[in-house]
Amino acid sequence: MQEQEPKAGPETVGEDRFRRYADRFNRPIDNARERLRGGDPPTAVALGLGLPAAAVAGPASFFSDLSAPRELRHVRVCGAAACFAATAGSHVEEVREALGAEAGTSVQTVHCLGYCYAAPAALDGNEACVGADDVDQLLGRAPRLDPGIPWHSDSREPVVMAGLLGLSQPWSVWPEVVAAADPGTVLGQVEAAGLKGRGGAGFPVALKWRSALDHKGPRVVVANGDEGDPGSFVDRLLMEEDPHRVLEGLALACFAVGAGKGVVFVRSEYPRAVARMREAVREAEVAGHLGEGVHGSGFTLEVGVAEGAGSYVSGEETALLNGLEGLRGAVRARPPYPTEAGLAGRPTVVNNVETLAALPWIIRHGGAAYARMGVAGESGTIVVCLSERFARPGAYEVETGTMVRRVVEDLGGGLRTGSELRSLQLGGPLGGFLSPEDLDVALTDSALAGHGAALGHAGIVAFDQSVSGGQVLGNLWEFADSESCGQCSPCRVGSRRGRVLAALPGTQETRASRTQVLDTMAVGSLCAFGRRVPAAVRSLARVYRLDGWTG
């Protein structure tokens, strides 16, 4: 008997739209990536794929991986904060001078590669060359170094690092939950934990999940592994060293919101993480943790891994969704929020990798146990990343509310011999700067706000006396100008003007222009990128006493 085709209702229409998205994304991004990198014009690529020219030209002109000149040998050199702090930026020009004359070689500056703990860093293709002699490594005069990430848990109970420490086996929670638990129980435990997103925004996870549940239609959960904040490398650590824990957290989130599909989005600057996550998905499917009727339940879950194409702003959830749909990775106006109309119009939850990695522990031990750690209103643990200037750089899991001084001096050991602390950039380029006199402040958003800073993704980059405040300011504006998505004019124009104004003397006219740029960006920008850059600039100016930026 031939099965009748179901009538097209809201669920069917939503599913058809999602599958059209899948086809559209897989073709222009996955299949066109190498052709665009090889120099084929977008119009020719579009014609070959049977797509409108705009479907390829949009992302091809936006994402740096697709728009940067690319020869047979392509080297990506990091110019972000931690690598800049290590050399005052000199390594970038040294790499360009050493390799620029080589036929068939191209050099691209990126932000960042996730080697902040051993800076400076470069990727020769997908092979790392890390350390002070990175130029010699690239030239074959020294052995190539790819140091692993040092890590340590300093919390009462390791949560995110429980798997790394061998205290929790992968997929030890999921089979029992999916077979016997109620999705509401998972959501309730996360709500009791008070878990907030660790990607930078700090939004309550349970509130985001409930918002998705308020909207009908097939849902999807995206694991955001586009860790672009210079100074942070915890997501890279987790995706490379404990990928199954990330997937288990993603599965629990999907179960809680009734999402049958999950996507892990990994930045292209993390090639090993991309490979490890794809390998882990295949292993999880073979083990029966993913697929149809998981562990004898009625729950079916499909998970895919998508690779980014080079864009800091694509870590913002709406820009990330645009990238997944094969569009330019620019920020969307809100409302509607992704939990109402996200990926291909589906109600979509976007959670950071570190956030998801905390879920197995919370479900196993209970939300109340997690809430007892940290401080009221900002409970639990967070992984703080310390850059190469520290005596003991690496990733440290601490409880929220830990004093910055303990992290910097006790865990990080202060700065390495011969270096004197001049400032700390905390929470990435959108976080802010602290002076050596500001260390007695707690690692919470509320406490840091009083110093003009933000917790963000909790990366801490140390700058010593070898780098001036003007140089740090120039690097910050260079980052803002390079990484603005261009969706709104206050940020697009303001970032470019700020970069120019940073190089000019502090005349009365220049001061007025600087104030105008900062005020306009703070008030008029579409997303947190443009709105937070002025706060970061002003906190930097206060720490270094730079003229004409604090007004």
N, C-alpha and C positions, 0 to 999 in steps of 0.2 A: 504494500500500500504506500503510495507516494505521500510524503509529508507535506501538508499545506503550509504555504508561506504565511507567517503571522502578519496580522495587520500592523501597520506602522503607527505605534503609539509614541508617547514621549520617550519611553525607555529605548525603543527601537531606533528612533531618530537620533537620540543621543549616542547610541552605540555606533550607528552608521557614521556619524560625524567624527567620532573618535577614530574609527578605522581609516577614514579619509585622512585624518591628521597623521596617523601612523605612516601611511603610504607617502604623504607629502613630506613628512620629516625625513624618512629614511632615504628618499631619493635625492633631494637637493643637498642635504648635509652629508650623509654617509657616502653616497655614490659620487657626488660632485666634489667632495673635499680634495681628493688627490688631483683631479683634473684642474681645479682652480689653483691649487698649489703648484701645479706644473706649468702654469702660465696660460692655460686656455681661457679665452675671454668668456665672461658670463653668458653672452648671447649664444655662443656656440654650445656651451654646456647646457643651457636651457633648451635649445633646439634638439640636442641629442637625447634629452630626457622627456621631451614632449611637454615642457612647462612654459608658462609665460616668462618672458625675459626678466620681469620684475621679481619673480619668485626666486631667482638665483642672484640677480644683480643686487638686491637688497642686502642679504646676508654677506655676499661677497665683498661689498664695499664697506661693511660695518665691522666684521670680525677681523682682528689683526692677523690671525692665522691664515686667513684667506686673501687678505689685501696686501700683506707685506711681501716685497720681492723675495723670491725663494729660488735658490740654485740647488744643484744636486746635493751639495753639502750645506746644510742650514744650521746655524748656531744661534741659540737663544741665550742672551746674557742678561742677568737680572740687574735692574737698576733701581729696585725698590729700597725701602728704608734701611733694612738690616744690612744689605750688601753695600749701600751707600755709606752707612755708618762705619763699615769696616775699612773703606778705602777713600772716603770722601768722593766717591764716584770715579776715581781714576781708572779702575779696572775696566770700565765700559770702553773708554777710549783706547786703552791698551789692547783689548781684544780686537777692536775695529782696526787699529793700526797693524796688528800682527796678522790678521786674517783677511783684511779688506782687499789686499792686492792679489790674493790667491784666486786663480781662475776657477769658476764653478763653485765659489763659496759665497754665502750671504750671511750677514749678521743682523739680528733683530734684537732690540731692547724690549724686555718684558717686565711685568710686575705681577707676581713674583713667582719663584720656582719652589718654594717651600723648604729651602735649605738655610733658613735664617739663623740656625744654630751653628752653622759652619761656614758662613759667608766669607768671600763672595762665591757666586755659583753661576754655572752656565750649563746648557744642555747642547751637546753635539749630536744632532738628531734626537734620539731619546736616551743618549748616554751622558751621564753626569760627569762634570769636571768641577770639583768643589775644593775651595781653599785658597790661600794667599797666592799659590803658584798656579792658578787656573789657566793663565796664559801658556805657561810651559806645558801643562797637561794637554791643552788644545793643540800645541805645536808638536807634541810627541816627545818632548824633552824631559818629561817627568811622568811617573805612573799616574793613571787616572784614579781619583778618589771619589767614592760615593758613600760617605759615612752614614750609618744608621742614626735614627733619632734617639737621643738619650731621654729617658722618661722615668718618673718616680711619682708615687702616690703619697701625699702627706695628709690625707683626710682620715678621720676616724675609721671610716669604712670605704675602701676603694669601690667606686661605682662605675665610672666610665672605664677605668683600668682594671676592673675585676677579671676580665678575660685575659688581658696581657699578663697578669700575675698568676694565672692558672687557678684562680679562685672560683671561676665560673666557666663551665664548658659551653661551647657554642650550641645553640638550639636546645638548651636544657629546659627552657620555659615554654617555648612555643607549642610543642606537641600536646602538652596537657591543657594549655589555654584554648587552643583551637578545637580540641575534641570535647571539652567539657564546660568551659567557662562561657559566660555571657559577655558580649561586647561592652555592655554597660559597666561591668565589673572592672574591666581594663581602664575605661575612661574615668571611673570613680577613683581608682587608685592613683592615677596621674593627677587628678584634681586634688586629692588629699595631699599629694607630694608637693604641690605648689610649683611644679616644674615649669620653668620659663625657657624659651628658645635660646640656644647658645650661639646662634649665628650672628648676633650683634644687636638685634632689635629688642630682645628680651620680652617677647609677647607671651602671655600665659598659654601653654600648650593645650590644656583642656578647653579653654575658651575658644581657641581656633578650631578644635575638633567639633565642639558643639555647634559652631557656626556652620560647618560643612554639613552636619546632620540636619540642620534646619532647612536644607535645600534638597529637593528631590532630584533624582537622576543618577546614573552611574557615576560613582566617585573614583578619584585617583589620588594617590599619595606620592609626592616627589621627595626623595632624599636629596637635599641640597649639599653637594660636595664641591661646590664652586668656591672654595676657600681662598678668596683673593686678597684678604687683608694682609699687607706686608707685616711680618712679625708673628703670624699665626701658622702653625703647622700641625695642629692636633688632628684635623680631619684627614690629612695625609697619613699620619701615624695610624689612625684607626682603619682607614680603607686599605692600607698596605699590610698591616700586621694583624688586624682582627676583623677582616671583612665580614665574616659570618655574624659577628655581633651586630654590625650595622644592618645587615639583612634581617636579622631576627627582630631588631627594633622596628624596622620598616614593616615587617609582617604584622607585628603587634599593633602598629598604628593603622594599618589597612584593616585589620580585624575590628578595631574599635570604631571606625567610621564606616564600615561596610563597603570598603573599596576593593574591587576585584583586580585592580591593576596598580602596580607600583613602578616607579621609574627612579633609578639612581643617576643623578647628573653629576659628572666628574669633569673638572677643568682639564683642558688638554695639556696644561703645564705639569700635570701629574701623570705621565704615561704609565708608570708602574701601577699606580692606583687604578687606572682604567683597566689594565690587564687583570689585576687581582680581583676587582669587583666582578668582572665578566666571568672569570674562572670560578669565583665563589657562587655565582648564580647557577652555573652549570652543575656544580657539586651539590648545591641545595636541591636542585630539581631531581638529580639522581637519587638523593637521600629521601626524597618524598616530602621535603619541607615546603616545596612550592609545587604548583600544578593544580590539577582538578581533584576536588574532594580530598583536601589535605588531611592526612592522618585519619582517614575514615570519617571526617566531618562532611558537612554540606558546603564547606567554604572552599572556593576556588580562587587561587591567587597567581597571577602572572606578573613577573618582574623583568624589566629590561634595563640595560645600562646605556646611557647616552653620553657622548663625549662633547665637551664644549669646543669653542673655536677661538678663544682668546678675547676676553672682555671682563674687566673687573665688575662693571655694573650688572652684568648678567648674573651675579650672585644675588641681586635684588629679586624677590620672588616673581614679580610680574615680568621683568626683563628676561628672567630665566625661562618662563613659560613661552614668551615670544620666540626665544631661541629654539626651544623644543619643537615649536610649530614651524620651524624653517623660516622665521621672519628675522628682521633686524632685532638685535637684543636690546631694544630701548624700553624704557619704563612705560607702563600703561597708566592712564589716568584712573583714579578710583573714587567712588564706586563705579561698577561692581567690584567687589573684592574677589580674590581667587576662590575663596570658600563658597562663593555663589556661582561665579562663572570664571573658571580658570582654564585648564588645558583643554582646548577644543570645546570650550563652553561648559565643561563638566565642573561640578563642585570639586575643588582641588585643595588639598592640604599640602603645604610645603614646610618640611621640617629639616633643620640642619643635621648633619651627620652626628655631631657630638650629642645633640638632643636625643636622637634615636638610640644611640649607644647606651644611654642611661635607662632606657625602658625595661630591658630584661631584669636589671637589678631591682627596679621599683616594683615590678609585678611579682618578683620572687619574694622580696622582703616586706613589701607593703609601702604605700605612700606615706604613712605616718613615720616610718623609720627614716625615709629620705627627708621629710620635713623637719626632723629633729636636728639635722645637720645644717650648718650655715646660720643665717640670721632670719628673724621674723620678716616676712614679706619678700625675702630673696633667699630662699632655702636651697639646700643641697650643695653640690660641688661644682667646680668649674676648673677646666684645665688651662693653666697659665703657661704661655710659651715665652722663654727667655732667649734673647738673641746672642750672637757670637761674641759680643763685647764682654759678656759675663764670664766669670771664672768657671762656672758650671752651667753652661747653656743647656736648654732642653725643655721638655714638657713636664709640668708639675701639676698633679691634681690636688687642689686645695679646697677647703670649704669656703663658700662665699662669706665675706666679712673678715677674712684673713687680712692682716695689715700688709700693705705694700712693702714696708721695711722688712718684714719676715721673709717675703718672697725674694726680694732683691739681695738682702745681706745674708740671711741664714741658708736659704735654699740655693740661691744663685751664687753665693760666695762673694758678692760684690763684683766689681769689675776686675778683669784680668790684670796681672802685674804690669805696671807702667801706664795704666789708664786711669783717669780721674773722671768720675761721673759728672756730666754737665747737664743732662736732661734725660727724661724717659718719655718715649712716645707710647701711650697706653691705649689699647683698643683699636689699633690701626690708624689709617690716615683720617678717619672720621671720629676718632676718639678724642685725643688731646694730649697735652704735654704737662709733665710734672717736673719740678725742680728738685735738687737734692734735699731741700728743706721741706718738701711735701710728702715724704715717705710715710709719715704717721697718719695715713688715711686708709680706710677699709676698702677692700675690693667689693664694693657694691655700687650700683648706679647712683643711688641717692647720695652717698658720701662723696663720690668722685665728681658729681655735678657741682658741688660746692667749690671745686677747684677748676671748673671749666672743662672737665674731661668726662669721658664715658667709658664704661667697662667694655662694651663692644664684644669682640671675639676673644678678648683677654690676651692678646699678644703684647709683649713688652719689649720694645727696642731701646737699647741704651746708646746714647751718644756721649762720647768722651771729649776731652779738651782739644783733640786734633781736628774737630769739625766745628766751624763757626755757626752761629745762629743764622746768618745770612745764607750759608750753604744749605742748612737744613730747610729753611724757608723756600729756597729755590727748588729743592727736591720735592717738597710738598706740592708746590704749584705745578711743577712739571708733571707729577702724578695726576693731579686734578685735570690738567689740560689734556693729557693723553687719554685718560680713562672716562671723561664725561661722555655720556651716550649721545648728547646733542639733541635730545628730545625737546628740551625747553631752553629758550634763549637766555634766561638769567644764569643758568649753569654753563651753557655752551659758550656764551660770550664772556661771562664773568670769569671763568677759568682761564680763558686766553688772556684777558686783560690783566688778571691778577698775576699771571706769569710774567707779563711785560713790566707791570708796575713794580714787581719785586726786584727787578734789576736796575731801577731808576733811583736817583738820589731822593732823599726825603724832603722835598720842597713843600711849601704850603699847598701848591696846586696838586702835587702828587699825593699828599696826605688826604686831601679832600676826595680825590679819585679813588683811593684805596678804601676809604670809609664807604663811599657810594657802592663800590663793587661788593664789599662784604655784606652790607645791608640788603642790597638787592638780591644777592644769592640766598641769604638766610630767609628772606620773606617770600620770594617768588619762585624758588625752585620746586620742581614737581615731586622730587623724592628726597630721601635723607642724604643722598650724596651731596647735592648742591646746598642743602640746608645746613649740613654739618661741617663742611669745609671752612666756612667763616669762623666757627667756634674753635676749630683746631688751629687755624692761623692766629687767632687772638690769644689762645693759651700759649702758643709757641712764642709770640711776641712778648708776652708778660714774662715768661721764663728767661728769655734772652735779652729783655729790655730793648727790643727793636723799635725804632722810631716810626710812627705813622701807621701802625696796624692795630692799635688797641682801642681806637675810638669807636 
